[in-house]
Structure formats: C-alpha cells, structure tokens
C-alpha cells in the first residue's frame, strides 16, 4: 500500500504497518506525496492507497472507496496563501497559483471557490510538492499557494498571509465536513478481503487512539520539519470520527463535493452506486 508521510497517516496506520493488529499481516508500505499516490492509483499500481477525494472519480473502475482510514473533518480546509499586501481574492486575477495536485481535493475546493471569488479568473497553475509551496510563495516564484496539512500551523513562519480558507467556504455553503483524503482498495481483491481490510484499518485507528504514544517515534521519523506539538495538532485536526467510519454524513460530503465538481466539468460524473461498499 501507499500513503503519505504526514502525521495523520502514520498515526492511523502505525499499528497495521508494524504487524500489531491481531490476525492481519503488515503491509509493504510506500511513502509518497499525495500527487504521487493519485498517479499510482490512476495507473492501478498498488492494492491499497491513500488518495485525494478529488482523484476518486478517475479510479473507481478499478478501486473501491473504503469506509474508513481517510481524512474528513471540520476546520481543516486548504488555505490560499500570499505574501503580505494581497488584500482580496480579486487580487488573484491573472496570477500564478501553486497547488499540490490538479487531482487533489484542495484543487477542487479552490476551483469551486474561485469561480465565485475570482470572477476575472486566475492565471497559470503550477503543481508543486506541498512542502515546496510556501517557500515558492515566500520567494516570489509564484503569486499564491494552495496549502494543505500542517501548513495551516506553520505558514506564519514563512511570513505569509492567509487570503482565504477553502474549508470555511465549503462548510458555510454545505454544512458538511470537508472530504480530503480517501482510502481505496483494488476491487479485484474480492468482497471478503475488502471487508477484512476495512476491519484491519478500523482496528489500527482504534489502537492509535487508545495509545497515542505508541506511534510517536514512527510519526516523527517521517514528519517533514515538524515538531511534536505541530504533529499533535495535525493529528487532532485530520484524524476524526470519520477516519473510523465515514457514516452517512461522510458519504454525503463526498457525494456533494464530487457532484458539484462534476457540474463544473472538473471531474467525471459519478455513476449511481459508485461509492457503495
């Protein structure tokens, strides 16, 4: 399987990755940025992956969405960052914006927001690994950056300004949690194996919550330029009740995002039952 080195993923999958879930073999893990895992899923290269919900419509023929292990929540949306002096969204008209992936949930939320907030349209989109976006904005290589993960807690260290919060806009319009990262598994594994994977992931989540200190070394070993306090904030924000079980509200949020994005021509439309597990 593949997932990111971010604290929420290493926290959630620590027990499973270390063979600590009874009855479940430890997977062979590849760490990769979300843009890479989205591409791996589109090429069908691994059995289980953490991907962006924004990439989900392109992979549903081969992969099924698992009802656990991902990242949905409130108050955890992507931010549009600029250097000080950019005062309003209209200032982005014709400007270059760095994003972590054009198939990311963050990018979908940004496009849905910008359609209303930046009526003149932004300029060039540049895809960068998420940890390179803030330095690029700071150094003037791009005019704005769409950031995710722990950048919510660290952007001020780069002297940057938060122009807009995509999550606030989403929650204000829909009242739903923000669907960010999904766990998908290859359909060809079969129903029995997929159910077993789901229970293994849920057990790993529960073990992480029951003993947060157990995963600390693993989390910090893979976190990028992050101290313990920031890692804890990151985990608290992105590992929620929806990580254990999407539930009715979680599925409603995913359907709302992908339906709105399809209406704007940003993703392929979903077939009926496409999200069923």
Phi, psi and omega in degrees: 000168178224138172210171185280163175279009182290151186303325181296321180288315181292328175295310184296317189262004181307307185298314180295316183296337181254017176068028185261359176268116182305132177081002182238128176288147176291136179281161169277116190257133169248128176267132181203150174298155186300326178295326178288315181293326174302316179294321177300319179293318180297330178269357177066039190269342182226168183279318184226133183216150166267121180228172174285142171301332178295338179268350188303316183301336182278348187240002188290344175294323184258333184240151173249147176283122175279146185275026182197168174089347185267196184233110170225148179182190179238148180068024185230025185284162176297153178246147169262116183252144176221171170284155178305141180113343174271106193267328185226159177303328180299337178293347178278354182305122179075005185268159178276131182235129176269136179228157182283339178185141176282353175252015182273155172300321180304317181292321177299313179299320179296315181295319179295320178291313186294331179302330179260321189275335181236072187299335178281349179084138176280174182265235184286142172257129179242126178270124178227150169306142191301329182285351177263352188290313182296316175301324180294321177292313180303318185274001176080013179284336172224162183275331182207160179222139175263116187242156182227183173058220188288354176301336175303329185263345190241357188297332180294334178295340179263005180071028185258164184244136176273109183280323182200150179250112182296328179293320178299317179297317180297311183294324179295321183279325189248334187073009184254158173296165183267117178276114185251291185244136182247152170253124179239152178224150184296128181300328184292351175295336178094155187300318183296315180293323179294320176296320179295319177300318180299314180293325177296315180295317179298320178296321179296319177299313182296321178294323178297316179293322184292327181218078183301332183290339183297327184265359189304313182297318179296316179300308185289333179294333184251347180292144183262112177051050185228131177272175187298319182297317178294320178299320179295318177298318180301311181297316181298330182278322190255346176256106188232185177300334179287342177290325177282322181202120179304315179065179183299317182292322178296314178296323178298320179295318180296314179298319180298315181299310187286330176292315178296318180294321179294323179296334178268002180076020183270334179220160174295148177294150179277138170286151176304134179079006184297332183265358183296143177236000000 
